[in-house]
């Protein structure tokens, strides 16, 4: 269970920085922004979670050679173009720093990872229904 929460934590960090949700990162989408977000998550899983290429491949629904390629791309972008330096600044997952609930899931509305008490979407839904009632 802890590994799953750690995975969601790093996925949420990438989503915050790139705006690409976890479902999109795990999809077959090859657009540049999606692929680079996917590679960022792969980098965090390899360097922060210390997972093997095969373990990452299973989580990301990819072949292990694709995982290796993603790590190479991020390394090249970091060294030569000074991009994605924020990956090194991502704090390591600590169980006491994360949400207290074990109910994290992938949000259908935004693709991010939330717990079931996600007040943002609940407030938005309430505002939408109130606006519809006044019209």
Backbone as CSV, one residue per row, in Angstrom:
resi,resn,N_x,N_y,N_z,CA_x,CA_y,CA_z,C_x,C_y,C_z
1,UNK,0.821,-1.189,0.000,0.000,0.000,0.000,0.869,1.260,0.000
2,UNK,1.966,1.225,0.740,2.844,2.386,0.820,3.466,2.714,-0.536
3,UNK,3.834,1.699,-1.307,4.423,1.913,-2.629,3.427,2.590,-3.558
4,UNK,2.166,2.184,-3.467,1.135,2.776,-4.303,0.950,4.252,-3.949
5,UNK,0.913,4.569,-2.676,0.766,5.962,-2.256,1.986,6.775,-2.661
6,UNK,3.157,6.169,-2.604,4.374,6.854,-3.036,4.311,7.153,-4.538
7,UNK,3.836,6.186,-5.308,3.666,6.369,-6.747,2.708,7.529,-7.031
8,UNK,1.566,7.554,-6.343,0.594,8.629,-6.529,1.176,9.982,-6.113
9,UNK,1.984,9.980,-5.065,2.614,11.229,-4.615,3.488,11.814,-5.729
10,UNK,4.335,10.987,-6.330,5.217,11.484,-7.389,4.419,11.834,-8.646
11,UNK,3.371,11.087,-8.929,2.517,11.419,-10.072,1.866,12.783,-9.861
12,UNK,1.460,13.054,-8.632,0.847,14.351,-8.333,1.858,15.488,-8.461
13,UNK,3.104,15.245,-8.079,4.141,16.273,-8.226,4.353,16.622,-9.697
14,UNK,4.369,15.606,-10.547,4.546,15.838,-11.990,3.321,16.547,-12.556
15,UNK,2.127,16.144,-12.127,0.900,16.769,-12.610,0.869,18.249,-12.252
16,UNK,1.302,18.589,-11.044,1.329,19.994,-10.629,2.244,20.819,-11.527
17,UNK,3.384,20.261,-11.890,4.370,21.005,-12.687,4.045,21.053,-14.169
18,UNK,3.466,19.971,-14.691,3.277,19.885,-16.140,1.831,20.060,-16.581
19,UNK,0.889,19.838,-15.679,-0.519,19.935,-16.047,-1.057,18.710,-16.766
20,UNK,-0.293,17.642,-16.801,-0.722,16.399,-17.463,-1.074,15.388,-16.371
21,UNK,-2.293,14.857,-16.434,-2.764,13.915,-15.430,-2.172,12.522,-15.593
22,UNK,-2.307,11.725,-14.553,-1.741,10.373,-14.546,-2.353,9.493,-15.632
23,UNK,-3.653,9.596,-15.841,-4.281,8.785,-16.900,-3.668,9.092,-18.250
24,UNK,-3.412,10.365,-18.496,-2.818,10.775,-19.767,-1.387,10.235,-19.874
25,UNK,-0.639,10.270,-18.746,0.741,9.770,-18.763,0.790,8.272,-19.028
26,UNK,-0.207,7.541,-18.558,-0.233,6.100,-18.759,-0.878,5.709,-20.083
27,UNK,-1.448,6.676,-20.788,-2.110,6.385,-22.059,-1.075,6.198,-23.173
28,UNK,-1.567,5.931,-24.366,-0.695,5.738,-25.522,-0.416,7.052,-26.256
29,UNK,-0.816,8.166,-25.684,-0.641,9.483,-26.293,0.842,9.777,-26.482
30,UNK,1.221,10.217,-27.683,2.625,10.490,-27.990,2.931,11.967,-28.152
31,UNK,1.992,12.840,-27.819,2.260,14.271,-27.915,3.426,14.639,-27.000
32,UNK,4.184,15.625,-27.412,5.421,15.967,-26.717,5.209,16.267,-25.234
33,UNK,4.213,17.102,-24.917,4.014,17.474,-23.513,3.627,16.271,-22.662
34,UNK,2.877,15.339,-23.233,2.486,14.126,-22.502,3.693,13.204,-22.334
35,UNK,4.455,13.033,-23.405,5.624,12.149,-23.348,6.654,12.682,-22.354
36,UNK,6.898,13.983,-22.354,7.882,14.537,-21.423,7.398,14.459,-19.980
37,UNK,6.102,14.641,-19.755,5.558,14.465,-18.401,5.725,13.007,-17.962
38,UNK,5.459,12.088,-18.878,5.642,10.659,-18.600,7.097,10.369,-18.232
39,UNK,8.027,10.952,-18.984,9.450,10.748,-18.712,9.845,11.333,-17.360
40,UNK,9.241,12.455,-16.981,9.517,13.045,-15.668,9.092,12.092,-14.552
41,UNK,7.909,11.505,-14.703,7.440,10.544,-13.696,8.348,9.323,-13.658
42,UNK,8.777,8.867,-14.814,9.696,7.728,-14.879,10.993,8.065,-14.142
43,UNK,11.500,9.268,-14.350,12.731,9.710,-13.678,12.556,9.664,-12.155
44,UNK,11.434,10.189,-11.669,11.194,10.192,-10.218,11.047,8.781,-9.672
45,UNK,10.384,7.922,-10.433,10.216,6.547,-9.969,11.561,5.825,-9.900
46,UNK,12.427,6.112,-10.842,13.742,5.460,-10.871,14.657,6.008,-9.779
47,UNK,14.695,7.328,-9.631,15.673,7.932,-8.728,15.172,8.146,-7.307
48,UNK,13.874,8.321,-7.119,13.344,8.529,-5.767,12.802,7.236,-5.165
49,UNK,12.095,6.448,-5.986,11.515,5.209,-5.483,12.474,4.033,-5.607
50,UNK,13.529,4.186,-6.415,14.535,3.138,-6.632,13.927,1.873,-7.236
51,UNK,12.989,2.053,-8.174,12.381,0.911,-8.845,13.239,0.463,-10.023
52,UNK,13.098,-0.804,-10.388,13.812,-1.317,-11.560,13.070,-0.887,-12.824
53,UNK,13.727,-1.039,-13.972,13.088,-0.692,-15.235,11.837,-1.530,-15.468
54,UNK,11.873,-2.793,-15.096,10.722,-3.679,-15.290,9.546,-3.263,-14.396
55,UNK,9.826,-2.876,-13.167,8.761,-2.434,-12.264,8.118,-1.147,-12.777
56,UNK,8.941,-0.224,-13.249,8.425,1.027,-13.799,7.605,0.740,-15.052
57,UNK,8.098,-0.152,-15.895,7.399,-0.501,-17.132,6.002,-1.044,-16.830
58,UNK,5.884,-1.860,-15.801,4.585,-2.411,-15.435,3.633,-1.311,-14.968
59,UNK,4.127,-0.396,-14.139,3.285,0.696,-13.643,2.866,1.661,-14.747
60,UNK,3.756,1.884,-15.703,3.487,2.858,-16.762,2.895,2.221,-18.019
61,UNK,2.711,0.904,-17.999,2.131,0.170,-19.135,2.963,0.363,-20.402
62,UNK,4.272,0.158,-20.254,5.216,0.338,-21.348,6.205,-0.816,-21.366
63,UNK,6.997,-0.900,-22.429,8.094,-1.854,-22.521,9.282,-1.252,-21.772
64,UNK,10.118,-2.084,-21.188,11.229,-1.566,-20.392,12.203,-0.731,-21.220
65,UNK,12.318,-1.016,-22.521,13.222,-0.223,-23.357,12.706,1.213,-23.522
66,UNK,11.400,1.387,-23.484,10.816,2.725,-23.532,11.155,3.486,-22.260
67,UNK,11.165,2.788,-21.140,11.522,3.406,-19.860,12.971,3.871,-19.914
68,UNK,13.840,3.027,-20.435,15.260,3.379,-20.564,15.427,4.606,-21.466
69,UNK,14.706,4.635,-22.563,14.759,5.774,-23.479,14.292,7.054,-22.778
70,UNK,13.225,6.971,-21.998,12.715,8.138,-21.272,13.725,8.697,-20.292
71,UNK,14.435,7.807,-19.614,15.471,8.255,-18.677,16.600,8.955,-19.416
72,UNK,16.962,8.442,-20.578,18.009,9.079,-21.382,17.574,10.465,-21.854
73,UNK,16.327,10.584,-22.286,15.823,11.872,-22.770,15.867,12.912,-21.654
74,UNK,15.402,12.556,-20.467,15.407,13.504,-19.345,16.835,13.881,-18.982
75,UNK,17.736,12.918,-18.971,19.140,13.206,-18.659,19.713,14.202,-19.667
76,UNK,19.455,13.988,-20.944,19.970,14.888,-21.986,19.368,16.278,-21.826
77,UNK,18.058,16.354,-21.570,17.419,17.657,-21.398,17.938,18.384,-20.164
78,UNK,18.245,17.641,-19.107,18.768,18.272,-17.896,20.186,18.791,-18.103
79,UNK,21.032,18.004,-18.744,22.446,18.362,-18.879,22.659,19.416,-19.956
80,UNK,22.100,19.203,-21.130,22.409,20.097,-22.238,21.519,21.328,-22.294
81,UNK,20.236,21.187,-21.986,19.299,22.297,-22.142,18.889,22.923,-20.813
82,UNK,19.361,22.354,-19.696,19.020,22.848,-18.355,17.511,22.879,-18.113
83,UNK,16.806,21.910,-18.666,15.368,21.766,-18.436,15.129,20.694,-17.382
84,UNK,13.977,20.740,-16.790,13.541,19.749,-15.804,14.496,19.642,-14.616
85,UNK,15.115,20.734,-14.253,15.965,20.738,-13.062,15.120,20.627,-11.794
86,UNK,13.836,20.944,-11.895,12.944,20.840,-10.748,12.791,19.402,-10.268
87,UNK,13.104,18.426,-11.114,12.979,17.024,-10.712,13.892,16.692,-9.535
88,UNK,15.049,17.320,-9.508,15.986,17.062,-8.402,15.537,17.718,-7.112
89,UNK,14.634,18.700,-7.222,14.152,19.421,-6.044,12.896,18.812,-5.436
90,UNK,12.307,17.830,-6.100,11.105,17.183,-5.563,11.466,16.479,-4.273
91,UNK,10.697,16.787,-3.227,10.976,16.187,-1.925,10.637,14.709,-1.940
92,UNK,11.413,13.972,-1.194,11.192,12.538,-1.069,9.872,12.305,-0.342
93,UNK,9.181,11.266,-0.743,7.909,10.891,-0.130,8.121,10.515,1.331
94,UNK,7.325,11.099,2.184,7.314,10.756,3.609,5.868,10.446,3.979
95,UNK,5.593,9.297,4.540,4.203,8.928,4.834,3.469,9.940,5.709
96,UNK,4.166,10.645,6.591,3.490,11.602,7.466,3.251,12.949,6.776
97,UNK,3.801,13.158,5.573,3.594,14.406,4.836,2.434,14.335,3.858
98,UNK,1.852,13.169,3.700,0.832,12.967,2.677,-0.532,12.902,3.344
99,UNK,-1.564,12.892,2.565,-2.928,12.851,3.080,-3.111,11.691,4.064
100,UNK,-3.907,11.906,5.093,-4.077,10.865,6.102,-4.928,9.688,5.646
101,UNK,-5.643,9.821,4.549,-6.547,8.756,4.128,-5.859,7.780,3.185
102,UNK,-6.360,6.566,3.156,-5.867,5.549,2.220,-6.794,5.461,1.009
103,UNK,-7.485,6.536,0.712,-8.521,6.500,-0.311,-8.121,7.304,-1.543
104,UNK,-6.853,7.323,-1.896,-6.424,8.083,-3.055,-6.864,7.372,-4.330
105,UNK,-7.206,8.170,-5.330,-7.635,7.620,-6.602,-7.299,8.612,-7.699
106,UNK,-7.449,8.204,-8.951,-7.207,9.091,-10.079,-8.524,9.795,-10.384
107,UNK,-8.505,11.101,-10.361,-9.706,11.906,-10.555,-10.153,11.860,-12.013
108,UNK,-11.440,11.607,-12.235,-11.984,11.574,-13.592,-12.080,12.965,-14.201
109,UNK,-12.191,13.992,-13.359,-12.395,15.342,-13.873,-11.111,15.998,-14.347
110,UNK,-10.031,15.838,-13.585,-8.798,16.537,-13.964,-7.629,15.590,-14.225
111,UNK,-7.757,14.307,-13.905,-6.675,13.360,-14.130,-5.649,13.342,-13.018
112,UNK,-5.792,14.217,-12.022,-4.862,14.258,-10.896,-5.173,13.171,-9.892
113,UNK,-4.363,13.084,-8.855,-4.611,12.108,-7.805,-5.123,12.841,-6.577
114,UNK,-6.228,12.374,-6.022,-6.854,13.024,-4.883,-7.329,11.964,-3.901
115,UNK,-7.697,12.409,-2.713,-8.438,11.525,-1.837,-9.923,11.810,-2.064
116,UNK,-10.790,11.054,-1.446,-12.219,11.180,-1.711,-12.824,12.419,-1.064
117,UNK,-12.074,13.174,-0.304,-12.582,14.405,0.295,-12.111,15.598,-0.503
118,UNK,-11.975,15.439,-1.798,-11.483,16.502,-2.658,-12.485,17.643,-2.706
119,UNK,-12.243,18.663,-1.898,-13.184,19.766,-1.733,-13.256,20.659,-2.965
120,UNK,-12.195,20.761,-3.728,-12.184,21.635,-4.895,-13.277,21.256,-5.888
121,UNK,-13.339,19.993,-6.277,-14.352,19.554,-7.232,-15.745,19.594,-6.614
122,UNK,-15.853,19.337,-5.308,-17.149,19.390,-4.642,-17.682,20.821,-4.630
123,UNK,-16.804,21.796,-4.351,-17.221,23.198,-4.356,-17.631,23.628,-5.762
124,UNK,-16.863,23.193,-6.766,-17.184,23.546,-8.151,-18.527,22.959,-8.560
125,UNK,-18.793,21.716,-8.189,-20.066,21.080,-8.515,-21.215,21.798,-7.826
126,UNK,-21.020,22.209,-6.579,-22.058,22.942,-5.848,-22.318,24.290,-6.498
127,UNK,-21.270,24.964,-6.916,-21.435,26.271,-7.579,-22.145,26.106,-8.914
128,UNK,-21.818,25.053,-9.652,-22.472,24.800,-10.936,-23.959,24.516,-10.755
129,UNK,-24.306,23.704,-9.741,-25.715,23.377,-9.521,-26.477,24.591,-9.006
130,UNK,-25.842,25.442,-8.189,-26.490,26.654,-7.706,-26.740,27.625,-8.858
131,UNK,-25.772,27.736,-9.764,-25.932,28.608,-10.927,-27.041,28.091,-11.840
132,UNK,-27.162,26.784,-11.972,-28.206,26.195,-12.812,-29.582,26.392,-12.178
133,UNK,-29.632,26.381,-10.851,-30.898,26.575,-10.133,-31.376,28.007,-10.221
134,UNK,-30.458,28.962,-10.287,-30.826,30.381,-10.365,-31.238,30.797,-11.777
135,UNK,-30.854,30.015,-12.762,-31.139,30.401,-14.158,-32.524,30.063,-14.601
